[in-house]
Amino acid sequence: MRFKRLLDVTGAAGGLLFFLPAMTLVSLAILLEDGLPLFFRQERLGEERRPFTILKFRSMRDGRITRVGRILRSTGLDEVPQFINVLRGEMSAVGPRPLTEADTARLGWSAPCYDDRWRVPPGLTGLAQIIGSRASRTSLFLDRRYIARQSVWLDVRLIAVSFAINALGKQRVRELLNRRARNRRSAC
């Protein structure tokens, strides 16, 4: 776990430096489109269901997605400020999606039989986030699968896919991954 934390801190610091130009442009775009605040803050549940405040670039105003917000969400750039959550130790680079208490109650994931899902820090990215499943059973399966198989190699692959999403957009990367999976299945 210490090695993973070292990777998280190194990666988050590097990520903030790497995305600094983009973060500056995003901040200016949000400011010019509809002013302050730049960030959206929300309480989420972390490891062992401990609450923390997640940071994101604001992508909505009055319940509607803004023009800048649409771009941020399609590229995942709205989530770049979460590198700060990683530096604070509230999140990891890779792990289950951080949920609100209301989401946890709605999904019924407060019961002790779901404790395994909460034994690791939530992540900026993870299997469920990349695959983009809206079905709670599928997300839970993917979270548990990640927890059972977590490794540096798996984390590196998931982080690489996440960077591809930032560069190419979620839809395009998902289409590429689906095409690759279909090709792999048909080759057997």
Rosetta blueprint (number, residue, H / E / L):
1 M L
2 R H
3 F H
4 K H
5 R H
6 L H
7 L H
8 D H
9 V H
10 T H
11 G H
12 A H
13 A H
14 G H
15 G H
16 L H
17 L H
18 F H
19 F H
20 L H
21 P H
22 A H
23 M H
24 T H
25 L H
26 V H
27 S H
28 L H
29 A H
30 I H
31 L H
32 L H
33 E H
34 D H
35 G L
36 L L
37 P L
38 L L
39 F E
40 F E
41 R E
42 Q E
43 E E
44 R E
45 L E
46 G L
47 E H
48 E H
49 R H
50 R L
51 P E
52 F E
53 T E
54 I E
55 L E
56 K E
57 F E
58 R L
59 S L
60 M E
61 R E
62 D L
63 G L
64 R E
65 I E
66 T L
67 R H
68 V H
69 G H
70 R H
71 I H
72 L H
73 R H
74 S H
75 T H
76 G L
77 L H
78 D H
79 E H
80 V L
81 P L
82 Q H
83 F H
84 I H
85 N H
86 V H
87 L H
88 R L
89 G L
90 E L
91 M L
92 S E
93 A E
94 V E
95 G L
96 P L
97 R L
98 P L
99 L E
100 T L
101 E H
102 A H
103 D H
104 T H
105 A H
106 R H
107 L H
108 G L
109 W L
110 S L
111 A L
112 P H
113 C H
114 Y H
115 D H
116 D H
117 R H
118 W H
119 R L
120 V L
121 P L
122 P L
123 G E
124 L E
125 T E
126 G L
127 L H
128 A H
129 Q H
130 I H
131 I H
132 G L
133 S L
134 R L
135 A L
136 S H
137 R H
138 T H
139 S H
140 L H
141 F H
142 L H
143 D H
144 R H
145 R H
146 Y H
147 I H
148 A H
149 R H
150 Q L
151 S L
152 V H
153 W H
154 L H
155 D H
156 V H
157 R H
158 L H
159 I H
160 A H
161 V H
162 S H
163 F H
164 A H
165 I H
166 N H
167 A H
168 L H
169 G L
170 K H
171 Q H
172 R H
173 V H
174 R H
175 E H
176 L H
177 L H
178 N H
179 R H
180 R H
181 A H
182 R H
183 N H
184 R H
185 R H
186 S H
187 A L
188 C L
